[in-house]
Amino acid sequence: MCVSTKRLAYRQVVYLSDKYVAKRSNYYLFGNRVLFDYFHGDPNISPEFKWLFEGIVRKRENISGIRVSHSGIESLFLDRGFEGKVFRIPIGVELDWFKLQTEDSKKAVRDELGIPQSAVVIGSFQKDGNGWGVGLTPKMIKGPDIFLETIHCLKSLIPELFVLLTGPARGYVIQGLNKLGVPFLHTYLNEYSEVPKLYHALDVYIVSSREEGGPKAVLESMASGIPLVTTRVGQAIDLVQHGRNGWITDIGDIDALAHWTVHAVQNRASVTSVLMRARNTAKENSNDAQINLWREFLDQFLHSS
């Protein structure tokens, strides 16, 4: 039997897992406590989100809470009058899924994937093309052009450079790697549970984005013991301490991305302490560690009159 959504959503706590509340019927906003996630979409960086952000601002009085993942978006809403309504909870990681890489696990995964054991493997696992097809048109906020420029720079610095890709719509990067003559493997996974093992094939993970909510790869690579080199985006801003648990650069700084990637590769034996601190950062921001944050966030709405 079909039950009308309107019969269920009145005088309720309504939690929406996406940020497009401004597009939804006002029915959800009136008579309910409405909470939702807003991870990325800074109109100062990504003008295509201006309509959405301004729409949320206009409905400010009818919104009870916004869960953000990092301080950048938190400040954005606080500056527009959302005091007491913004709650920062990072996008966590399932720590038990992401085990620390070992020499044995690295060898086994490379054998399975057909990646040379002698290669220096750079990982990039996120969707960075527009749409859900081949993805030849780049999604610029994800920085696929920055990634390719960094790989171009690394090609002359690292012998046997190899790139491991997963995720949909990677056509722009694949086309670029072919032009550069850099060997790569793009493996499309059916289940998220297959992602953890791919980290074990890597030497470094690079995040080259201009804007992010996470990305998930920040904590995933940290949990896996893979050196992380990232631009100053998303929750990397709050979680990555340069030279202590990873390396963070200004957005678009190709030379810095390449420099710290080479540093991580050439000094792998001496960056063990960095990787251990990274693992601790992942542990501190795991899903289990966030239980109290979620309880504090939701209890005030569930238990108030």
PAZAPA-4460 file (N, C-alpha, C; in steps of 0.05 Angstrom, whole numbers, plus 32768, in hexadecimal, padded with zeros to 4 digits):
% residues 305
    n_x    n_y    n_z   ca_x   ca_y   ca_z    c_x    c_y    c_z   seq   type   mol
   8011   7FE8   8000   8000   8000   8000   8012   8019   8000     1      M     A
   800B   802C   7FEF   801A   8045   7FEE   8010   8058   8003     2      C     A
   8022   8064   8012   801B   8077   8026   8025   8092   801E     3      V     A
   8014   80A6   801F   801C   80C1   8017   8032   80CB   8029     4      S     A
   8047   80D6   801C   805D   80E2   802B   8053   80F9   803D     5      T     A
   803F   8107   8033   8035   811E   8043   8028   8115   805D     6      K     A
   801E   80FC   805E   8012   80F2   8077   8027   80EC   808B     7      R     A
   8040   80E8   8082   8056   80E1   8094   8066   80F9   809D     8      L     A
   8069   810C   808B   807B   8122   8090   806D   813B   809B     9      A     A
   8064   813A   80B4   8058   8152   80C0   805F   8150   80DE    10      Y     A
   8069   8166   80E9   8071   8168   8105   8085   8152   810B    11      R     A
   8097   814F   80F8   80AC   813A   80FA   80C8   8147   80F9    12      Q     A
   80DC   8138   8101   80F8   813F   80FB   80FE   8132   80E0    13      V     A
   8102   8143   80CC   8107   813A   80B1   8125   813E   80AA    14      V     A
   8133   8128   80A7   8150   8129   80A0   8154   8122   8083    15      Y     A
   815E   8135   8073   8163   8130   8057   8181   812D   8052    16      L     A
   8189   8118   8044   81A5   8112   8040   81B1   8121   8029    17      S     A
   81A2   8132   801C   81AD   8143   8007   81A7   8160   800D    18      D     A
   81B4   8172   7FFE   81B2   818F   8004   819D   819D   7FF4    19      K     A
   818E   818F   7FE3   817C   819C   7FD1   8161   81A2   7FDD    20      Y     A
   8161   81AA   7FF7   8149   81B1   8005   813B   81C9   7FF8    21      V     A
   814A   81DA   7FEC   813E   81F2   7FDF   812D   81EB   7FC8    22      A     A
   8130   81D3   7FBD   8120   81CA   7FA6   8107   81BB   7FB0    23      K     A
   8106   81B3   7FC9   80F1   81A3   7FD3   80D8   81B3   7FD9    24      R     A
   80C1   81A5   7FDA   80A8   81B2   7FE1   80AA   81BF   7FFC    25      S     A
   809E   81D7   7FFF   809E   81E5   8019   8090   81D5   802E    26      N     A
   8081   81C0   8025   8073   81B0   8039   8086   81A4   804E    27      Y     A
   809E   819C   8044   80B1   8191   8056   80BC   81A5   806A    28      Y     A
   80BC   81BF   8063   80C8   81D3   8073   80B6   81DF   8088    29      L     A
   809C   81DD   8084   8089   81E9   8096   807D   81D3   80A8    30      F     A
   807E   81D7   80C2   8072   81C3   80D4   8085   81AD   80DB    31      G     A
   809D   81AD   80D1   80B1   8198   80D7   80CB   81A4   80E0    32      N     A
   80DC   8194   80EE   80F7   819C   80F3   8108   8190   80DD    33      R     A
   8112   81A0   80CB   8120   8197   80B3   813E   8199   80B6    34      V     A
   814C   8183   80B3   8169   8181   80B4   8173   8176   809A    35      L     A
   818A   817F   8091   8195   8174   8078   81B3   8177   8077    36      F     A
   81C0   8168   8065   81DD   816A   8061   81E3   817E   804B    37      D     A
   81F9   818D   804F   8203   819F   803B   8222   819E   803D    38      Y     A
   822E   818E   802B   824A   8189   802D   825B   819C   801C    39      F     A
   8251   81A1   8004   8260   81B4   7FF2   824B   81C3   7FE2    40      H     A
   8255   81D9   7FD6   8243   81EB   7FC7   8247   8207   7FD0    41      G     A
   8260   8210   7FD3   8266   822B   7FDA   8263   823C   7FC1    42      D     A
   824F   824E   7FC0   824B   825E   7FA8   8263   8270   7FA0    43      P     A
   8274   8275   7FB4   828C   8285   7FAD   82A0   8276   7F9D    44      N     A
   829F   825B   7FA0   82B1   8249   7F91   82A3   823D   7F79    45      I     A
   828A   8235   7F7E   827A   8227   7F6A   8261   8236   7F64    46      S     A
   8261   824A   7F52   824A   825B   7F4D   8231   824C   7F46    47      P     A
   8234   8233   7F3C   821C   8224   7F34   820A   821D   7F4C    48      E     A
   8215   821F   7F64   8206   8219   7F7C   81FA   8232   7F89    49      F     A
   81FD   824A   7F7D   81F3   8262   7F89   81D5   8261   7F8D    50      K     A
   81C6   8258   7F79   81A9   8257   7F7B   81A1   8245   7F92    51      W     A
   81AF   822F   7F96   81A8   821D   7FAC   81AE   8229   7FC7    52      L     A
   81C5   8234   7FCA   81CD   8240   7FE3   81BB   8257   7FEB    53      F     A
   81B5   8269   7FD8   81A4   827F   7FDD   8187   8276   7FE3    54      E     A
   817F   8261   7FD7   8164   8256   7FDC   8162   824C   7FF9    55      G     A
   8178   823F   8003   8178   8236   801F   8178   824E   8032    56      I     A
   8188   8262   802B   8188   827A   803C   816D   8287   803E    57      V     A
   815E   8287   8028   8143   8293   8029   8130   8283   803B    58      R     A
   8135   8269   803E   8124   8258   804E   8130   8253   806A    59      K     A
   8142   8265   8072   8151   8261   808B   813F   825D   80A3    60      R     A
   8129   826C   80A5   8118   826A   80BD   810A   824F   80BF    61      E     A
   8107   8241   80A9   80F9   8228   80A9   810C   8210   80AA    62      N     A
   8126   8215   80AC   813A   8200   80AE   8144   81FE   80CA    63      I     A
   8144   81E5   80D5   814C   81E1   80F1   816A   81DB   80F3    64      S     A
   8176   81CC   80E1   8192   81C5   80E3   819E   81BD   80C9    65      G     A
   81B8   81C4   80C6   81C8   81BC   80AF   81E0   81AE   80B8    66      I     A
   81E4   8195   80AF   81FD   8186   80B5   8211   818C   809F    67      R     A
   8228   8197   80A7   823E   819C   8094   8255   818A   809B    68      V     A
   8267   8187   8088   827E   8175   808C   8298   8183   8092    69      S     A
   8299   819D   808E   82B2   81AB   8092   82AD   81C9   8098    70      H     A
   82C2   81D5   80A2   82C0   81F1   80AC   82BB   8205   8096    71      S     A
   82C2   81FF   807D   82BE   8212   8068   82A0   8218   8064    72      G     A
   8290   8203   8061   8274   8206   805D   8267   820F   8077    73      I     A
   8271   8206   808E   8267   820F   80A8   8268   822E   80A9    74      E     A
   827F   8239   80A3   8282   8256   80A3   826F   8264   8090    75      S     A
   826B   8258   8079   825A   8263   8064   823E   8268   806F    76      L     A
   8233   8254   807D   8218   8256   8088   8217   8268   80A1    77      F     A
   822B   8267   80B1   822C   8278   80C9   822C   8295   80C1    78      L     A
   823A   829C   80AB   823B   82B7   80A2   8220   82C1   8096    79      D     A
   820E   82AE   8091   81F4   82B5   8086   81DD   82B1   809A    80      R     A
   81E4   82B1   80B3   81CF   82B2   80C8   81C5   8297   80D2    81      G     A
   81D4   8282   80CE   81CB   8267   80D7   81D7   825F   80F2    82      F     A
   81DD   8272   8103   81E8   826C   811D   81D5   8259   812C    83      E     A
   81E2   8244   8138   81D2   8231   8147   81C5   821C   8136    84      G     A
   81C8   821E   811C   81BB   820B   810A   81CF   81FB   80FA    85      K     A
   81E9   8200   80FD   81FD   81F2   80ED   820D   81DF   80FF    86      V     A
   8210   81C6   80F6   821C   81B1   8106   8231   81A3   80F5    87      F     A
   824A   81A4   80FE   8260   8198   80EE   8265   817B   80F6    88      R     A
   8260   8169   80E4   8267   814D   80E9   8275   8143   80CF    89      I     A
   828F   813D   80D0   829D   8135   80B7   8290   811B   80AB    90      P     A
   8295   8118   8091   828D   80FF   8084   82A1   80EA   808E    91      I     A
   8297   80D7   809E   82A8   80C4   80AC   82B1   80AD   809A    92      G     A
   82C0   809B   80A7   82CA   8084   8099   82C4   806B   80A9    93      V     A
   82BE   8055   809C   82BA   803B   80A9   82D6   802F   80AD    94      E     A
   82E1   8034   80C4   82FD   802D   80C9   8303   800F   80C5    95      L     A
   82F0   7FFE   80CC   82F5   7FE1   80CA   82F7   7FD8   80AD    96      D     A
   82EC   7FE8   809A   82EE   7FE1   807E   8309   7FE8   8072    97      W     A
   8316   7FFD   807D   832E   8008   8072   8346   8000   8083    98      F     A
   8352   7FEA   807D   8369   7FDF   808C   8382   7FED   8083    99      K     A
   8396   7FED   8094   83B0   7FF8   808C   83BD   7FE7   8076   100      L     A
   83C8   7FF4   8062   83D7   7FE6   804D   83F0   7FD9   8059   101      Q     A
   83F6   7FC1   804F   840F   7FB3   8056   841D   7FAD   803B   102      T     A
   8436   7FA5   803D   8444   7F9D   8025   8436   7F85   8017   103      E     A
   842C   7F73   8028   841E   7F5C   801D   8404   7F64   800F   104      D     A
   83F5   7F75   801C   83DB   7F7D   8010   83E0   7F8E   7FF7   105      S     A
   83F4   7F9E   7FF7   83FB   7FAE   7FDF   8402   7F9B   7FC7   106      K     A
   8412   7F87   7FCC   841A   7F75   7FB7   8402   7F65   7FAD   107      K     A
   83F1   7F5C   7FC0   83DA   7F4B   7FB8   83C7   7F5B   7FA7   108      A     A
   83C0   7F74   7FAE   83AD   7F83   7F9F   83B9   7F8B   7F83   109      V     A
   83D2   7F91   7F83   83DE   7F98   7F69   83DF   7F7F   7F56   110      R     A
   83E4   7F68   7F62   83E3   7F50   7F51   83C7   7F4B   7F47   111      D     A
   83B3   7F4F   7F58   8397   7F4B   7F50   838F   7F5F   7F39   112      E     A
   8398   7F78   7F3B   8391   7F8C   7F28   83A3   7F8D   7F0F   113      L     A
   83B9   7F7F   7F10   83CC   7F7F   7EFA   83DD   7F98   7EF9   114      G     A
   83E3   7FA4   7F10   83F3   7FBC   7F12   8410   7FB3   7F18   115      I     A
   8424   7FBD   7F0A   843F   7FB5   7F10   8447   7FBB   7F2C   116      P     A
   8455   7FA9   7F39   845E   7FAD   7F54   8472   7FC4   7F57   117      Q     A
   8480   7FCA   7F41   8494   7FDF   7F42   8489   7FFB   7F3D   118      S     A
   846F   7FFC   7F35   8463   8016   7F2F   845F   8027   7F48   119      A     A
   845F   8041   7F43   8457   8055   7F58   843A   805D   7F51   120      V     A
   8428   8054   7F62   840B   8056   7F5B   83FE   806D   7F6A   121      V     A
   83F2   807F   7F5A   83E3   8095   7F64   83C5   808F   7F62   122      I     A
   83B6   8094   7F77   839A   808D   7F77   8388   80A6   7F74   123      G     A
   8372   80A2   7F65   835D   80B6   7F62   8343   80A7   7F5E   124      S     A
   8332   80A8   7F73   831A   8096   7F73   82FF   80A4   7F70   125      F     A
   82FF   80BE   7F6A   82E6   80CC   7F6B   82DC   80D4   7F50   126      Q     A
   82C2   80D5   7F4D   82B5   80DE   7F35   82BD   80FB   7F2F   127      K     A
   82C6   8101   7F17   82CE   811D   7F11   82C6   8126   7EF5   128      D     A
   82B3   8117   7EE9   82A7   8120   7ECF   828A   8126   7ED3   129      G     A
   827F   8137   7EC2   8263   813E   7EC4   8252   8127   7EBA   130      N     A
   823B   8123   7EC7   8228   810E   7EBF   8232   80F3   7EC9   131      G     A
   8223   80DE   7EBF   8229   80C3   7EC8   8231   80B1   7EB1   132      W     A
   8239   80BE   7E9B   8242   80AF   7E84   8260   80AC   7E84   133      G     A
   826D   80B1   7E6C   8289   80AE   7E6A   8298   80C3   7E7A   134      V     A
   828D   80DB   7E7B   8299   80F1   7E8B   82AF   8100   7E7D   135      G     A
   82AC   8105   7E63   82C1   8114   7E54   82C1   8131   7E5B   136      L     A
   82AA   813B   7E65   82A9   8157   7E6E   82B0   8159   7E8B   137      T     A
   82C5   8167   7E92   82CF   8167   7EAE   82BD   8176   7EC1   138      P     A
   82BB   816C   7ED9   82AD   817A   7EEF   82C3   8189   7EFD   139      K     A
   82C5   81A3   7EF7   82DD   81B2   7EFF   82E1   81B5   7F1D   140      M     A
   82CC   81B5   7F2D   82D0   81B7   7F49   82DF   81A0   7F55   141      I     A
   82DF   8189   7F46   82EE   8171   7F4F   830B   8172   7F46   142      K     A
   8312   8186   7F36   832E   818A   7F2F   833B   8174   7F1E   143      G     A
   832D   8168   7F0A   833A   8154   7EFA   8350   8160   7EE8   144      P     A
   834E   817A   7EE1   8363   8187   7ED2   837C   818B   7EE3   145      D     A
   8378   8191   7EFD   838E   8194   7F10   839C   8179   7F14   146      I     A
   838C   8164   7F15   8397   8149   7F19   83A9   8142   7F01   147      F     A
   839F   8147   7EE9   83AE   8140   7ED1   83C8   8151   7ECF   148      L     A
   83C7   816A   7ED6   83DF   817B   7ED5   83F3   8171   7EEA   149      E     A
   83E9   8168   7F01   83FB   815D   7F15   8409   8143   7F0B   150      T     A
   83F9   8132   7EFE   8404   8119   7EF3   8418   811F   7EDD   151      I     A
   8412   8134   7ECD   8425   813C   7EB8   8440   8144   7EC5   152      H     A
   843E   8153   7EDB   8457   815B   7EE9   8465   8143   7EF5   153      C     A
   8456   8130   7F00   8462   8119   7F0E   846E   8106   7EFA   154      L     A
   8465   8106   7EE1   846F   80F3   7ECD   848D   80F5   7ECA   155      K     A
   8498   810D   7ECC   84B4   8111   7EC8   84C4   810E   7EE2   156      S     A
   84B5   810B   7EF8   84C2   8109   7F12   84C2   80ED   7F1E   157      L     A
   84AF   80DD   7F16   84AB   80C3   7F22   84AC   80AE   7F0B   158      I     A
   84C1   809D   7F0B   84C1   8087   7EF8   84AB   8073   7EFE   159      P     A
   84A1   8066   7EE9   848C   8052   7EEC   8473   805D   7EFA   160      E     A
   846B   8076   7EF3   8453   8081   7EFE   843B   8072   7EF3   161      L     A
   8427   806D   7F04   840F   805E   7EFD   83F8   806B   7F0C   162      F     A
   83E0   806D   7EFF   83C9   8079   7F0C   83B3   8064   7F0E   163      V     A
   83A7   8061   7F26   8391   804F   7F2A   8377   8060   7F2E   164      L     A
   8364   805C   7F1D   834A   806A   7F1E   8333   8058   7F24   165      L     A
   8320   8062   7F32   8306   8055   7F33   82F1   806B   7F34   166      T     A
   82D7   8064   7F34   82C2   8077   7F33   82B8   807C   7F17   167      G     A
   829F   8085   7F15   8292   808A   7EFB   829B   80A4   7EEE   168      P     A
   8295   80A8   7ED5   829A   80C1   7EC6   82B7   80CB   7EC8   169      A     A
   82CA   80B9   7EC3   82E6   80C0   7EC4   82F2   80C5   7EA9   170      R     A
   82E2   80C8   7E94   82EB   80CA   7E79   82FF   80E0   7E74   171      G     A
   82FB   80F8   7E80   830D   810E   7E7C   8329   8107   7E86   172      Y     A
   832B   80FB   7E9D   8345   80F4   7EA9   8352   80DD   7E98   173      V     A
   8341   80C9   7E91   834C   80B3   7E80   8357   80BE   7E66   174      I     A
   8348   80CF   7E59   8352   80DB   7E40   836C   80EA   7E45   175      Q     A
   836E   80F9   7E5B   8386   8108   7E61   839E   80F6   7E66   176      G     A
   8399   80E1   7E75   83AF   80CE   7E7B   83B9   80C1   7E61   177      L     A
   83A7   80BA   7E4F   83B0   80AF   7E36   83C1   80C3   7E26   178      N     A
   83B9   80DC   7E26   83C9   80F0   7E18   83E5   80F4   7E25   179      K     A
   83E6   80F1   7E3F   8400   80F4   7E4D   8411   80DB   7E4B   180      L     A
   8405   80C5   7E42   8414   80AC   7E40   841A   80A0   7E5B   181      G     A
   8409   80A5   7E6F   840D   809A   7E8A   83FC   8082   7E8D   182      V     A
   8407   806B   7E94   83F7   8053   7E97   83E3   8055   7EAE   183      P     A
   83CC   8049   7EAC   83B8   804B   7EC0   83A5   8033   7EBF   184      F     A
   8396   8030   7ED3   8380   801C   7ED4   8368   802A   7EDF   185      L     A
   8351   8027   7ED1   8338   8031   7EDB   8326   8018   7EE0   186      H     A
   8321   8014   7EFA   8310   7FFD   7F01   82F6   8008   7F0D   187      T     A
   82E0   8000   7F02   82C6   8009   7F0B   82BA   7FF5   7F1F   188      Y     A
   82B5   7FFE   7F37   82AC   7FEC   7F4C   828D   7FED   7F4F   189      L     A
   8282   7FD6   7F55   8265   7FD5   7F59   825C   7FDB   7F75   190      N     A
   826D   7FD7   7F88   8266   7FDB   7FA4   827B   7FEB   7FB2   191      E     A
   8272   7FFD   7FC4   8285   800D   7FD4   8297   7FFC   7FE5   192      Y     A
   828E   7FE5   7FEC   829E   7FD3   7FFD   82B7   7FC9   7FEE   193      S     A
   82B8   7FCD   7FD4   82CF   7FC5   7FC4   82E5   7FDA   7FC4   194      E     A
   82DF   7FF2   7FCD   82F2   8008   7FCB   830A   8004   7FDD   195      V     A
   8307   7FFB   7FF6   831E   7FFA   8009   8337   7FEC   7FFD   196      P     A
   8332   7FD6   7FEF   834A   7FC7   7FE6   835A   7FD7   7FD2   197      K     A
   834D   7FE9   7FC2   835C   7FF8   7FAE   8371   800A   7FBA   198      L     A
   836C   8014   7FD3   8380   8024   7FDF   839A   8015   7FE4   199      Y     A
   8398   7FFB   7FE7   83B0   7FEB   7FED   83C3   7FE8   7FD5   200      H     A
   83B9   7FF1   7FBD   83CB   7FF1   7FA6   83DB   800A   7FA3   201      A     A
   83D5   801E   7FB4   83E0   8039   7FAF   83FA   803F   7FBE   202      L     A
   8407   8054   7FB3   841E   8061   7FC1   8416   807C   7FCC   203      D     A
   8404   808A   7FBE   83FB   80A5   7FC6   83DE   80A8   7FBC   204      V     A
   83CE   80B7   7FCB   83B3   80BF   7FC1   83B4   80DD   7FBE   205      Y     A
   83AA   80E7   7FA7   83A9   8104   7FA2   838C   810D   7FA0   206      I     A
   8386   8122   7FB0   836C   8131   7FAD   8374   814C   7FA1   207      V     A
   8368   8152   7F89   8370   816A   7F7A   8358   817D   7F78   208      S     A
   8344   817A   7F87   832B   8189   7F84   832D   81A6   7F8A   209      S     A
   8319   81B5   7F7F   8316   81D2   7F85   8301   81D5   7F9C   210      R     A
   82EE   81C3   7F9E   82DB   81C3   7FB3   82D2   81A7   7FB9   211      E     A
   82CD   81A1   7FD3   82C5   8187   7FDB   82B3   8189   7FF4   212      E     A
   82A4   8174   7FF8   8296   8171   8012   82A8   815F   8024   213      G     A
   82B3   814A   8018   82C6   8139   8026   82E2   8140   801C   214      G     A
   82EC   8132   8008   82DF   811A   7FFD   82E4   8102   8010   215      P     A
   82D5   80EC   800C   82D8   80D5   801C   82F5   80CB   801C   216      K     A
   8303   80CF   8005   831E   80C5   8002   8331   80D0   8016   217      A     A
   832C   80E7   8022   833E   80F2   8036   8341   80DF   804D   218      V     A
   832B   80D7   805A   832C   80C5   8070   8332   80A8   8068   219      L     A
   8328   80A1   8050   832D   8085   8046   834B   8080   8043   220      E     A
   8359   8093   8036   8376   808F   8031   8385   8090   804C   221      S     A
   837C   80A2   805E   8389   80A4   8078   8386   808A   8087   222      M     A
   836E   807F   8086   8368   8066   8095   8379   804F   8089   223      A     A
   837E   8050   806F   838C   803A   8061   83AB   803D   8062   224      S     A
   83B5   8052   806E   83D2   8056   8070   83DE   805E   8056   225      G     A
   83CF   806C   8045   83D8   8076   802B   83DE   8094   802D   226      I     A
   83F6   809D   8026   83FC   80B9   8027   83E8   80CA   8018   227      P     A
   83DD   80DF   8024   83C9   80F0   8018   83D5   810B   8011   228      L     A
   83D2   8113   7FF8   83DA   812D   7FEF   83C1   813A   7FE4   229      V     A
   83B8   8150   7FF0   839E   815C   7FE9   839F   817A   7FE7   230      T     A
   838D   8184   7FD7   8389   81A1   7FD7   8379   81A9   7FF0   231      T     A
   8378   81C3   7FF5   836B   81CD   800D   834D   81CF   8009   232      R     A
   8340   81B8   800A   8323   81B7   8004   8315   81A6   8019   233      V     A
   82FA   81AA   801B   82E9   8199   802B   82F4   8194   8047   234      G     A
   82F0   817B   8050   82F8   8176   806C   8316   8172   806E   235      Q     A
   8324   8171   8058   8342   8172   8059   834B   818B   8068   236      A     A
   833C   81A1   8065   8344   81BA   8072   8346   81B6   8090   237      I     A
   8333   81A6   809B   8332   81A2   80B8   8342   818A   80C2   238      D     A
   8346   8176   80B1   8352   815D   80BA   836F   8159   80B3   239      L     A
   8378   8166   809E   8394   8161   8095   83A6   8177   80A0   240      V     A
   83BB   816E   80AF   83CF   817F   80BA   83E9   817B   80A9   241      Q     A
   83F0   818F   809A   8406   818C   8086   841F   8181   8093   242      H     A
   8429   816B   8088   8441   815F   8091   843F   814E   80AA   243      G     A
   8427   814D   80B6   8423   813D   80CE   8412   8124   80C8   244      R     A
   83FC   8127   80BA   83EC   8110   80B3   83E5   810F   8095   245      N     A
   83F1   8121   8086   83ED   8122   8069   83FA   813C   805F   246      G     A
   83F4   8143   8046   8400   815B   803A   83E9   816B   802C   247      W     A
   83E7   8184   8032   83D1   8195   8027   83DD   81AD   8019   248      I     A
   83D1   81B3   8002   83DB   81C9   7FF1   83C5   81DC   7FEA   249      T     A
   83CC   81F3   7FE0   83B8   8206   7FD6   83AB   81FA   7FBD   250      D     A
   8392   8202   7FB8   8383   81F7   7FA1   8392   8200   7F87   251      I     A
   8396   81ED   7F76   83A2   81F3   7F5C   83C0   81F5   7F5C   252      G     A
   83CD   81F0   7F73   83EA   81F2   7F74   83F7   81D7   7F6B   253      D     A
   83FB   81D6   7F51   8404   81BD   7F44   8420   81B5   7F4F   254      I     A
   8432   81C9   7F51   844D   81C4   7F5A   844D   81B8   7F76   255      D     A
   843C   81C3   7F88   843B   81B9   7FA3   842F   819C   7FA4   256      A     A
   841A   8198   7F95   840F   817D   7F94   8424   8168   7F8B   257      L     A
   8433   816F   7F76   8447   815D   7F6B   845E   815A   7F7F   258      A     A
   8467   8171   7F8B   847D   8170   7F9E   8477   815D   7FB6   259      H     A
   8460   8160   7FC2   845A   8150   7FDA   8454   8133   7FD2   260      W     A
   844A   812E   7FBA   8447   8113   7FB1   8462   8105   7FAF   261      T     A
   8475   8112   7FA2   8490   8108   7FA0   849C   8104   7FBB   262      V     A
   8498   8117   7FCD   84A3   8115   7FE8   8498   80FC   7FF6   263      H     A
   847E   80F7   7FF3   8472   80DF   8000   847D   80C5   7FF5   264      A     A
   8481   80C5   7FDA   848B   80AD   7FCD   84A8   80A8   7FD5   265      V     A
   84B9   80BC   7FD4   84D5   80B9   7FD8   84DD   80B5   7FF5   266      Q     A
   84CB   80BD   8007   84D1   80BB   8024   84BD   80A9   8032   267      N     A
   84B4   8094   8024   849F   8083   8030   84A8   8077   804B   268      R     A
   84C1   806F   804C   84CB   8063   8065   84CB   8077   807C   269      A     A
   84CE   8090   8077   84D0   80A4   808C   84B6   80B2   8092   270      S     A
   84A1   80AC   8083   8487   80B9   8089   8474   80A6   8098   271      V     A
   847E   8091   80A4   846E   807F   80B3   845E   808D   80C9   272      T     A
   846B   80A0   80D6   845D   80AE   80EB   8446   80BF   80E0   273      S     A
   8449   80CA   80C8   8434   80D9   80BB   841C   80C6   80B6   274      V     A
   8422   80AE   80AD   840C   809B   80A6   83FE   8091   80C0   275      L     A
   840D   808E   80D5   8400   8086   80EE   83EE   809C   80FA   276      M     A
   83F8   80B5   80F8   83E6   80CB   8101   83CE   80CD   80EF   277      R     A
   83D1   80C7   80D5   83BA   80C8   80C3   83A6   80B2   80CB   278      A     A
   83B0   809B   80D1   839E   8085   80DA   838F   808E   80F3   279      R     A
   839C   809C   8106   838F   80A5   811E   837A   80BA   8117   280      N     A
   8380   80CB   8104   836C   80DF   80FB   8353   80D1   80F0   281      T     A
   8357   80BC   80E0   8340   80AC   80D6   8331   80A0   80ED   282      A     A
   833F   8095   8101   8332   8089   8118   8321   809D   8127   283      K     A
   832C   80B5   812B   831D   80CA   8139   8305   80D4   812A   284      E     A
   8304   80CF   8110   82EE   80D8   80FF   82DF   80C1   80F2   285      N     A
   82E1   80A9   80FF   82D3   8092   80F4   82B5   8094   80FB   286      S     A
   82A5   8084   80EE   8289   8084   80F3   8283   807E   8110   287      N     A
   8291   806B   811C   828D   8064   8138   8294   807C   814A   288      D     A
   82A9   808A   8144   82B1   80A1   8155   829E   80B8   8153   289      A     A
   828D   80B8   813F   827A   80CF   813B   825F   80CA   8149   290      Q     A
   825B   80B4   8156   8241   80AE   8161   8237   80C4   8174   291      I     A
   8249   80CE   8185   8241   80E3   8198   823A   80FD   8189   292      N     A
   8249   8103   8174   8243   811B   8164   8227   8119   8158   293      L     A
   8220   8102   814D   8205   80FE   8142   81F0   80FF   8158   294      W     A
   81F6   80F4   816F   81E2   80F5   8185   81DD   8112   818D   295      R     A
   81F2   8121   8190   81EF   813D   8198   81DF   814D   8183   296      E     A
   81E5   8147   816A   81D7   8155   8153   81B9   814F   8153   297      F     A
   81B2   8135   8155   8196   812D   8151   8185   812F   816B   298      L     A
   8192   812B   8182   8182   812B   819B   8173   8145   81A0   299      D     A
   8180   815B   8199   8173   8175   819E   815A   8179   818E   300      Q     A
   8157   816A   8178   813E   816C   8168   812A   8157   816F   301      F     A
   8135   813F   8175   8123   8128   817B   8116   812B   8197   302      L     A
   8124   8138   81A9   811B   8138   81C5   8111   8153   81CE   303      H     A
   810E   8166   81BB   8103   8180   81C2   80E6   8182   81BA   304      S     A
   80D7   8193   81C8   80BA   8195   81C2   80B5   81A6   81AA   305      S     A
***
